[in-house]
């Protein structure tokens, strides 16, 4: 037997060739999984058989790589059925490894800094309830950053379930709960606590109204008194006073009245004030009502008393 034909050398050569082919198959799978995940595309197809015209994004991408590279085509077409590295299980395993590396990167980005969590609830195609966990923090460059961190199937979305699942995720990745500075939850996750549900149902309206003019919150009490007083002397404001007196009335409705009144007064000042003043002056003259001189200087009563 020639030295080149020794069984150990033949097996070593065959083994090296198979390792190269396996690595190429796996590399092709990893590139395909990474691209589809980055683009947010589905992996599977409705019919993945060899006779199907569209076998799904993943398998069709492998075929595209094979058409562009003969070596890739040869290793994919010659692989044993149990050694293709293209099964759904392999796809999920590769995707899970990538996801864990991304989470570890986010974990190192947070470090020991303070953070907030945002939890949202949704259903997948099979109608299973899931929660998505988002971390919000300030990175080393001083930039406020939000990272999608995890998604987990849950049996229900009650407060206790959410607490346990979120805590388990944080503990698994060694994220210290004592550094948490805020929590935000989807409204649907608070349905088991009626007071919280009612609060968040109206919170967006209150926030929108207050942010439009923060001074409105301080005018609420005065607005109620003015409208109640006017209701006794003017029938036009009775409906507003009645609304304010209802037990179910919330603060943002009264603030909306103030906001509307403010806009009307501002519009009157910018366009129509002179006409309005002329009408008032004419009415006062007709009924012998004294009209003060608006161009004269104004003195406060306390100042006049001191001069006396």
C-alpha positions as CSV (number, residue, x, y, z in Angstrom):
1,X,0.0,0.0,0.0
2,X,1.3,3.4,-0.9
3,X,1.9,5.8,2.0
4,X,-0.7,8.2,0.5
5,X,-3.2,5.4,0.7
6,X,-2.9,4.7,4.4
7,X,-6.3,4.5,6.0
8,X,-5.6,7.1,8.6
9,X,-4.5,9.7,6.0
10,X,-7.5,8.9,3.8
11,X,-9.9,9.3,6.8
12,X,-8.2,12.6,7.7
13,X,-8.6,13.9,4.2
14,X,-12.2,12.9,4.0
15,X,-12.8,14.4,7.5
16,X,-11.2,17.7,6.6
17,X,-13.3,17.9,3.4
18,X,-16.5,17.2,5.3
19,X,-15.7,19.8,7.9
20,X,-15.2,22.4,5.2
21,X,-18.5,21.5,3.6
22,X,-20.4,21.6,6.9
23,X,-18.9,25.0,7.8
24,X,-20.0,26.4,4.4
25,X,-23.5,25.0,4.8
26,X,-23.7,26.5,8.3
27,X,-22.3,29.8,7.2
28,X,-24.8,30.1,4.4
29,X,-27.6,29.4,6.9
30,X,-26.3,32.0,9.4
31,X,-26.1,34.7,6.7
32,X,-29.6,33.9,5.6
33,X,-31.0,33.9,9.1
34,X,-29.2,37.2,10.0
35,X,-30.5,39.0,6.9
36,X,-34.1,37.8,7.3
37,X,-34.1,38.8,11.0
38,X,-32.6,42.2,10.2
39,X,-35.3,42.9,7.6
40,X,-38.1,41.5,9.8
41,X,-39.1,38.9,7.2
42,X,-40.8,35.6,7.8
43,X,-38.7,32.4,7.5
44,X,-41.2,29.6,6.7
45,X,-43.4,29.1,3.7
46,X,-46.8,27.5,3.4
47,X,-45.4,24.7,1.2
48,X,-41.6,23.9,1.5
49,X,-41.6,20.8,-0.7
50,X,-39.3,20.6,-3.6
51,X,-42.2,20.9,-6.1
52,X,-43.4,24.2,-4.5
53,X,-43.0,27.4,-6.6
54,X,-42.3,29.4,-3.4
55,X,-40.8,27.5,-0.5
56,X,-40.5,30.4,1.8
57,X,-38.0,33.2,2.3
58,X,-35.3,31.1,4.0
59,X,-35.1,28.3,1.5
60,X,-35.5,30.6,-1.5
61,X,-32.6,32.7,-0.2
62,X,-30.4,29.5,0.1
63,X,-31.3,28.7,-3.5
64,X,-30.3,32.2,-4.6
65,X,-26.9,31.9,-2.9
66,X,-26.4,28.5,-4.7
67,X,-27.2,30.0,-8.1
68,X,-24.5,32.7,-7.5
69,X,-21.8,30.4,-6.2
70,X,-21.2,26.9,-7.6
71,X,-19.4,25.7,-4.4
72,X,-22.4,26.7,-2.3
73,X,-24.8,24.9,-4.7
74,X,-22.7,21.7,-4.6
75,X,-22.5,21.5,-0.8
76,X,-26.2,22.2,-0.4
77,X,-27.4,19.8,-3.0
78,X,-25.0,17.0,-2.0
79,X,-25.7,17.2,1.8
80,X,-27.3,14.2,3.5
81,X,-30.9,14.9,4.6
82,X,-29.9,14.9,8.3
83,X,-26.9,17.2,7.6
84,X,-28.3,20.2,5.7
85,X,-28.3,22.7,8.6
86,X,-31.5,24.1,7.2
87,X,-34.2,22.6,9.3
88,X,-36.6,24.9,11.3
89,X,-34.9,23.7,14.5
90,X,-31.5,24.9,13.3
91,X,-33.0,28.2,12.1
92,X,-34.5,28.8,15.6
93,X,-31.3,27.8,17.3
94,X,-29.1,30.2,15.2
95,X,-31.7,33.0,15.7
96,X,-31.7,32.4,19.5
97,X,-27.9,32.6,19.7
98,X,-28.0,35.9,17.8
99,X,-30.8,37.2,20.1
100,X,-28.7,36.3,23.2
101,X,-25.7,38.1,21.9
102,X,-27.7,41.2,21.2
103,X,-29.1,41.1,24.8
104,X,-25.6,40.7,26.2
105,X,-24.6,43.7,24.2
106,X,-27.5,45.7,25.6
107,X,-26.7,44.5,29.1
108,X,-23.1,45.8,28.8
109,X,-24.4,49.0,27.4
110,X,-26.6,49.6,30.5
111,X,-23.9,48.6,32.9
112,X,-24.8,49.7,36.5
113,X,-26.8,52.8,35.3
114,X,-30.4,53.5,36.2
115,X,-33.1,52.4,33.7
116,X,-36.8,52.2,33.1
117,X,-38.9,49.4,31.7
118,X,-41.8,49.5,29.2
119,X,-44.1,46.5,29.0
120,X,-46.5,46.0,26.2
121,X,-49.0,43.1,25.7
122,X,-50.0,41.6,22.4
123,X,-51.2,38.3,20.8
124,X,-49.3,36.3,18.2
125,X,-51.0,34.5,15.2
126,X,-52.0,31.6,17.4
127,X,-53.7,34.0,19.8
128,X,-51.3,33.3,22.6
129,X,-50.7,36.3,24.9
130,X,-47.2,37.7,24.9
131,X,-45.4,40.6,26.6
132,X,-42.6,42.7,25.1
133,X,-40.0,44.2,27.4
134,X,-38.3,47.4,26.4
135,X,-35.4,49.0,28.4
136,X,-35.0,52.8,28.5
137,X,-31.8,54.3,29.8
138,X,-29.1,56.9,29.2
139,X,-26.0,55.5,27.5
140,X,-22.4,56.5,28.0
141,X,-22.7,59.3,25.5
142,X,-25.6,60.9,27.5
143,X,-28.2,59.9,24.9
144,X,-31.6,58.6,25.9
145,X,-31.9,55.1,24.4
146,X,-34.6,52.6,24.1
147,X,-33.8,48.9,23.4
148,X,-36.2,46.1,22.6
149,X,-35.0,43.5,25.0
150,X,-37.2,40.4,25.2
151,X,-40.5,38.9,24.3
152,X,-42.2,36.2,26.4
153,X,-45.3,34.1,26.2
154,X,-47.5,34.4,29.3
155,X,-50.5,32.6,30.7
156,X,-52.3,35.9,31.5
157,X,-51.5,39.6,31.9
158,X,-52.4,40.1,35.6
159,X,-50.2,42.2,37.8
160,X,-48.7,39.2,39.6
161,X,-47.9,37.4,36.3
162,X,-46.2,40.5,34.8
163,X,-44.2,41.0,38.0
164,X,-42.9,37.5,38.1
165,X,-42.0,37.3,34.3
166,X,-40.3,40.7,34.2
167,X,-38.3,39.9,37.4
168,X,-37.2,36.5,35.9
169,X,-36.0,38.2,32.7
170,X,-34.0,40.9,34.7
171,X,-32.5,38.2,37.0
172,X,-31.5,36.0,34.1
173,X,-29.5,38.8,32.5
174,X,-28.1,40.1,35.8
175,X,-29.9,43.5,35.5
176,X,-30.3,44.9,39.0
177,X,-34.0,45.7,39.8
178,X,-32.9,48.3,42.4
179,X,-31.6,50.5,39.6
180,X,-35.0,50.7,38.1
181,X,-36.4,54.2,38.2
182,X,-39.7,53.9,36.3
183,X,-42.2,51.4,34.9
184,X,-44.7,51.8,32.0
185,X,-47.4,49.3,31.1
186,X,-49.9,48.9,28.4
187,X,-53.4,49.8,29.5
188,X,-54.6,46.2,28.8
189,X,-52.2,44.9,31.5
190,X,-54.0,46.9,34.2
191,X,-57.5,45.6,33.7
192,X,-57.5,43.6,36.8
193,X,-57.2,46.8,38.9
194,X,-60.2,49.0,38.1
195,X,-58.8,52.2,39.6
196,X,-55.6,51.9,37.5
197,X,-57.7,51.1,34.4
198,X,-59.8,54.2,34.9
199,X,-56.8,56.4,35.6
200,X,-54.9,55.3,32.4
201,X,-58.1,55.5,30.3
202,X,-58.1,59.3,30.9
203,X,-54.5,60.0,31.4
204,X,-53.6,60.8,27.7
205,X,-56.4,63.4,27.5
206,X,-55.2,65.1,30.8
207,X,-51.6,65.1,29.6
208,X,-52.4,66.5,26.2
209,X,-54.5,69.3,27.8
210,X,-52.0,70.2,30.5
211,X,-49.0,70.2,28.2
212,X,-50.8,72.6,25.9
213,X,-50.9,75.1,28.7
214,X,-49.6,74.1,32.2
215,X,-51.3,77.1,33.8
216,X,-54.7,75.4,33.1
217,X,-54.3,73.0,36.0
218,X,-54.1,76.0,38.5
219,X,-57.2,77.6,37.0
220,X,-59.4,74.6,37.5
221,X,-60.9,75.7,40.9
222,X,-61.4,79.3,39.7
223,X,-63.1,78.0,36.5
224,X,-65.6,75.9,38.5
225,X,-66.6,78.9,40.7
226,X,-66.9,81.3,37.7
227,X,-69.1,78.9,35.7
228,X,-71.3,78.1,38.7
229,X,-71.8,81.8,39.4
230,X,-72.6,82.5,35.7
231,X,-75.1,79.7,35.7
232,X,-77.2,81.6,38.2
233,X,-77.3,84.7,36.0
234,X,-76.9,83.4,32.4
235,X,-78.8,80.5,30.9
236,X,-76.1,80.0,28.3
237,X,-73.6,78.6,30.9
238,X,-76.0,76.4,32.8
239,X,-75.1,73.3,30.8
240,X,-71.5,73.8,31.6
241,X,-72.1,74.2,35.3
242,X,-74.3,71.1,35.3
243,X,-71.5,69.1,33.7
244,X,-69.0,70.2,36.2
245,X,-71.3,69.2,39.0
246,X,-71.6,65.6,37.9
247,X,-69.8,63.1,40.1
248,X,-68.3,61.3,37.1
249,X,-66.8,64.5,35.6
250,X,-63.0,64.4,35.4
251,X,-60.6,67.3,35.4
252,X,-59.7,67.3,31.8
253,X,-63.3,68.2,30.7
254,X,-63.3,71.4,32.8
255,X,-59.8,72.1,31.4
256,X,-61.1,71.7,27.9
257,X,-63.8,74.4,28.7
258,X,-61.0,76.7,29.9
259,X,-58.9,76.0,26.8
260,X,-61.8,76.8,24.5
261,X,-62.7,80.0,26.4
262,X,-59.1,81.1,26.3
263,X,-59.0,80.6,22.5
264,X,-62.2,82.6,22.1
265,X,-60.8,85.5,24.1
266,X,-57.5,85.4,22.3
267,X,-59.3,85.5,19.0
268,X,-61.4,88.4,20.2
269,X,-58.3,90.4,21.2
270,X,-56.5,89.8,17.9
271,X,-59.5,90.4,15.6
272,X,-62.7,92.0,16.7
273,X,-61.9,93.8,19.9
274,X,-62.5,97.3,18.5
275,X,-65.9,96.3,17.1
276,X,-66.9,94.6,20.4
277,X,-65.8,97.7,22.4
278,X,-67.8,100.0,20.1
279,X,-70.9,97.9,20.6
280,X,-70.5,98.0,24.4
281,X,-69.9,101.8,24.3
282,X,-73.0,102.3,22.2
283,X,-75.1,100.2,24.6
284,X,-73.8,102.1,27.6
285,X,-74.6,105.5,26.0
286,X,-78.0,104.4,25.1
287,X,-78.9,103.4,28.6
288,X,-77.0,106.2,30.4
289,X,-74.3,103.9,31.7
290,X,-71.0,105.6,32.7
291,X,-68.2,104.7,30.3
292,X,-64.7,105.3,31.8
293,X,-61.9,106.9,29.8
294,X,-59.7,103.9,28.8
295,X,-56.8,106.2,27.8
296,X,-56.5,107.7,31.3
297,X,-53.9,106.6,33.8
298,X,-54.9,103.9,36.3
299,X,-54.2,104.2,40.0
300,X,-54.6,101.4,42.5
301,X,-56.9,102.2,45.5
302,X,-54.1,101.6,48.0
303,X,-51.9,104.2,46.3
304,X,-54.7,106.8,46.3
305,X,-55.4,106.2,50.0
306,X,-51.7,106.8,50.9
307,X,-51.8,110.1,49.1
308,X,-54.8,111.1,51.1
